[in-house]
Amino acid sequence: MEDGEVIREVDLDHSFYSLDVAGDLPGDDEEFSVQGEELQDEEDVIGGKEPRQPVISSYRVKIIEILKNLHSPEIKIYSEASKEFIRLLKGETGGGILREYIQLAPKCSEIMEAWRLHQGMPGMSHILSLVSVILNHPDGKSLADPIGRNLDSLARLIVETKLSNIYIELSSQDSRRQSAALNLLASVVRHSGRLASEVAKIFDFKLPVLSKLSGIQKKKGREERHGLRGSTRRAFVGFAMSFLEIGNPRLLRWVLQQRELYSGVLRGFGSDDPETIIYVLSTLRNKVLVEDSLIPPALRSVLFGSTTLEQLSYISGNPLAGRAADIAHEVLVMVCTDPSNGLMPGLTLKGNEKRLLDLMKKLKATEVDYHRELLLAIANKRPSLSAAYMDEFPYHLEPRLSSSWSVLFSQPL
């Protein structure tokens, strides 16, 4: 398309508009040619209830204007067009706008052409963010809906043809571009279990820059957090956790072996905001630390190394952490007392008593209620750990411990 050429409504409506991009949907040409005809049939049902009426909306002209501006060579113009489209999609009428856009452009070819035109440029983060918002929209999730099927094909197209572009963005050293690429990957993964498996299979988890995107860096033998400004950590955490959100047992077992990815999440989450902590821990609790996850104890225990356990105890003991402290305590009790999670020994499971004992000695059981509850829960489950703990009792006995505490910990288990 020449810069001055206008995207015409009739071209979009009747699929005559072609940009000759590598973004034409692969593999399912027959399926989607039929679907395209259905979308133009007066009896087609969008949403499963009402016959589709001719689209007459005040947003149609705006959408066409945005699509035209996305192809502008001016960074300011195509960046603002992307942000405006995102605002519309996130607004109260976002679902209707998404449906109208997909009716106008079932293959999203205009946006994929904008991707091609602006790849590697500073404003590319806005294009990636727009695609991410489109894929994340709740009205485009169901494969029973034509909209969902079109977006599923868009996501598959990205996996099959655009990963090399995404690697460039991840390696750009521009935190906005890196975060946008990570958010897009997470949107693709969340779209369906099949797509999550495809990404897990072909994504390069050994990419040198990936560990740096966690927001953790080693400096003089210790780990330090990057500042919040310009950080890619939130996007990194979202990408890592998106695989777990899908909850497919086979996928979980495979992806959790990508240690750099998940150690990057868990090594630094003690300093994360409460919202991120709750998100990470609730996902682990609901998707990993459950029987039907089929994740073996040895693999679960790898997630909860000494550093992670210490951070969890810090969160659970923080009086200002609120709900984050509650869920940290809940996860700690699950991890430390259930043999299936790899730390507490069981009938046929060795566990890791040393790691548990090290944690017990760090708990502030005389000051923090949650720490006292955890300590007693571990001791009740494994009396030998209680004896070992008393042998290395970490408290000074001057002044003497209260009689209530001594009686509580010394009672028969």
N, C-alpha and C positions, 0 to 999 in steps of 0.2 A: 504494500500500500504506500502511495506517495504521501508525504507529510500533509499536503493540502486536501487530500481526498476525504470525503465525508462518509462516515459509517451511516448507511441509510437504514431506516426502520424496515423497509421492505426486504432488504438483503438479509437482515437478521431473522425476520419473521419466517421467511421461506427458505432459509438455509442456502441462499445463493452467495452469501458473503464468504469468501475463502481467502485465507492469508498464506496458504502454502507453508504451514509450520510443521515442525517435527512433533507438534502437539496433537495431531489427529489421533484419535483413540485407536490403539492397536488391538488386534485379536478378535474383537467382537463386532466387526463391521456389520454383519448380517443382523445380529441382535439389535443394534442400535439404529440401523436403518429402519427396521420395523418399528422400533420405539419412536423414532422421529415422526413416522407417519401417524402413529397413534396420538402423538402430542398435537397433531394438527387436525385430527378427526374430531368433529363436533361432539361425538359421544364418548371421547376419552375422559377418564375420571382421574382428576388430580386430587389425591388425598383420599380416594376411595368412596366418596359419598355423592358428590354433585357433578353433573356433566359440566365440562369446561365451557365457559362462555368466552366470546372474543375478549381479549385483554384490552380493556380501556382503563388506563390508570394515569394519574398525574405523575407517576414515577417513571413511566416509559421513556419520556423525553429526557429525563434526568439520567437514566441508566445509559441511554445511547450517547449522551454528551460525555459521561464519565468514561465510557469505553473508548471514545475518540481521544479524549485527553490522556488516557493511559499510554497511547502510542506517540505522544509528543516527545520530541528530543530534549525538551526543557525539563531539567530535574524538578524544578519547583512545580511545574504543571502536572507531571505524572505522579509526583509524590502527593500533591494535594488531592488529585483525583482518587488515588488509592485510599487516602485517609477519609475522604468523603463517602466513598462506597462502604468502608468499614463502619462508619458512623450510622449509615442507613441500615446496614445489616444487623447492627447491634441494637437498633431502636425498637420501639413497640411494634412497628409494622415490618420488622426485618424478615419474618417468615414469608410474607406476601411478596416482598421485594426479591427475595431469593427465588421464589417460584416464578416470578415474572421474568427474572434474568435467565433462568434455565429454559423457560419457554422461548425466549428470544434467541438464546445461544446455547443449545443443548450440550455442545462439546466444550464450552468455555474457551473457544479458539482465540477470541480476542484477548483474553487475559494471558493465555499461554504465548501469544505473539508478543505481548508487552514484556513477558519474562524474557523472551529471546532478544528483544530490542535493548533491554536495559541490563542484561546479565553482566555482572562485574562492576556496575556503576554504583556510586554512592547511594542513590535512591532505591536500589534494588531491595533493600530491607522492607520498604513499603509494599512492593509487589508481593513478596513472600508472605508478609503479614496478611495481605488481602486474601491470598489463596488459603492461608491457614484459617482465617475467620469463616470463609465459605465452607471449608471442609468440617469445621467444628460446629456449624449451625445445627441446632437440634432438629430442625425441620428437614434436614438432609441426611439423617442417619439411617432411616429405614429402607432396606433393600426391597421392600414390598411396594414402595412408592417410586414412580419414575424419576423424581428428583433425586432420591437416594441412590438409585442405580446409576444415574449420570455422574454424580459426585464420586461414587465408588470407582467408576472408570477413570475419572480425573485423577484420583489418588493413585490408582494402579499405573497410570501413565507417568506420573511423577517418579514412582519407584523404578519403573523400567527404563526411563530415558533421562531423568534429571538428577540422579545422584551425583554425577561428576560435577554438575553446577553447584549442588549443595555443599560438596566438599570444598569447593573454592570459597564459598561464603564462610564456612566454618574456619577456614585457614586465613581469613582476610585480616585478622587482628583488629577488626572494627567490631566492638561489642554489640552494636545494634544489628549489624548484618549477621553476626554469629547467633545472637539470640533469636532473630527472625527465622534462621535456618533450623535451629533446634525446635522452635515452636511449630514450624511446619512439619517436621518429622514426627513430632508427637501427635499432631492432628491426623496425619496419615495412619499412624499406628492405632489410634483410638477409633478409627472409622470402622474397622471390622477385624475379627480374629484372623481372617485369611491374610489381610494386608499386614497385620502385625507380624505374622510368621514370615511373610515375604521380606519385610524390612530386616527382621532378625537374621534371616538367611544370607542376605547379600550386603548389608551395611558393614563397613569396615570399622569394627570396634577397636582395632589397633591403630587407628588414625592418631598420629603423634599429638595433635592439638587437643584431642578429646579430653584427656585428663586435666589439661589446663583450664578447660571451660567449667570445671566444677567449682571454681572460685577458691580453690585451696592451692597454696604453693609452699614448697619446702624452702626454708631459709635458715641456714646455719644449724642444720640438724633438727629443726622443729617446724611444725606446720603452722602457717599463718593464713588468715582469711584475707582475701582482697577486700577493698572497701566496697560499700554498696554501690557507689557511683560507678557506672559503666560495667557492673558485674553481669556475667552471663549465668550466674548460679541458678537463679529461679528457673530459667529456661532449661538448663541442664538437668535439674531435678525433675522437671515436668517430662522431659524426654525419657529419662531412665524409668520413672514410675509408670509411664504410659503402657509399657509392656506388661507390668504387673496388674494394672487395672483391667486388662483383657481377661486375665484369670485362667487362660488355657493351661492345663497341667503340663503338657509336653513343652509348650513355649516357656513356661516358668522354669522348668528344670534346665532348659538349655540357656536361657538368657541370664539366669542368675550366676552362671559360670563366668560371665564377663565381669571379672572382679574389679577391674579398674573403673568400670561404670558405676557399680554400686558402692564401692569403697569411697568413691568421690562424693556420693550422696551422704553416706553415713559418717564419714570422718569429720565433716564440717557442720552437721545439722544442729549441734549444740548451740551454735550462735545464730541460727536462723530465726526468723520471725515466728510467732506462735502459729500463724496460719499454715506456714510451710511445714512446721513440725507436726501439726495435727494431720495434715495431708499425707505426709510420708508414713507416719506411724499407723494411721488408720488403714492405709493401703496395705502395709505389711501385716497388720493384724487380720484383716479380712481376706487377703489373697494368699499369703504365705504361711502364716502361723495357724493354719487350719488343716484338719485331717484330709479333706478332699483335694488339697493342693498337690498331694503325692510327691512333695519335695522331701528327699531323704534327710535324716537328722544331721548328717555330716555337712551337707550343703547349707542347711539352715544355720548351723553353728558358725560357719564362716562369716555370715552377715554380722554376727554379734561378737566381734572381737573385743578385747579389753578396752580399747579406746571408745568404741561405740557404747559399751555397757557403762563406762564412766560418764559419758555425756548424757545418757539416759537418766542416770542417778542424779546428775546435776539438775536436769530439767525437772524431775519429779520432786526434788527438794527445794525448788525455787518457789517461794510463796507468792510471787507475782506472775507465775506462768499460767495460772488458771486451768482451763481445759487441757492445755498442753501438758501440764504436770499430771493431770488425771490419767491421760492416755499413756504417758510415759511410764507411769507406775503400773498400769494394766499390762502393758507390753513386757515390762521387766518381770512381772510375776509369771506371765506365760512362758517367757524364754528361760527363766531360771528354775522353774519347778516342773515343767512338763518334759519328760525324757525325749519325746518326739522332736523337740526343738534342739537337741544335740548337746546341751550343757549338763543337765541333770542326769546322772547315771540311772539306768533302768535294768530290768531283768536281763536283757541281752544287749544293752547299750552301754558303752564305756563312759560316755559323757566327757566332761572336762572339769574335774573338781578343782584343779588349780585356778582356772579362770574364775570359777564361782567364789572360791575362798578369797582371791585377790579383790573381787568386788565387795564381798562382805566386810573386809577390813577397811574399805574406803567409805562405807555408809556411815552417816551421822545419826546413828540409831537413838541417841539420847536427846537429839534436837529436832529431828524430822519424823513426823508420824509415818509417812509413806516408807521411809527407810527402815523404821522399826518393824513395820508390817512385812516388808520384803525379807528382812533378816530372819524373822521368825518363820516365815513361809518356807524359806530355804532350809532352815534348821529342822523344821518339822518334817520336811520331805526326806532329809538325809542327816540322821543323827550324828554320823561320823564327821560331817562338816561342822556341826555344832561344837563337837569336842576339839577339832582342829582350830576353830575360831577362838575358843576359850584359851587354848594353848598360846595363841598369839594375840591375846586380847589387846586391842588398840587404844584403850582408854587408861588414863592415870586414875588410880584408885584413891587419890587424895584431892578433894574430899571424897569420902566413900560414896559408892553408888547408892541410890535410894533402895530401900528394902523391896519396894514394889517392882523395880526393874530387875533386881537379882532374882526374886521369886519367879517373875514372868519368864525369864530366860532359862532358869534352872528347873522349871517344872518338867515332869516326864513327858517325852515326845511320843 
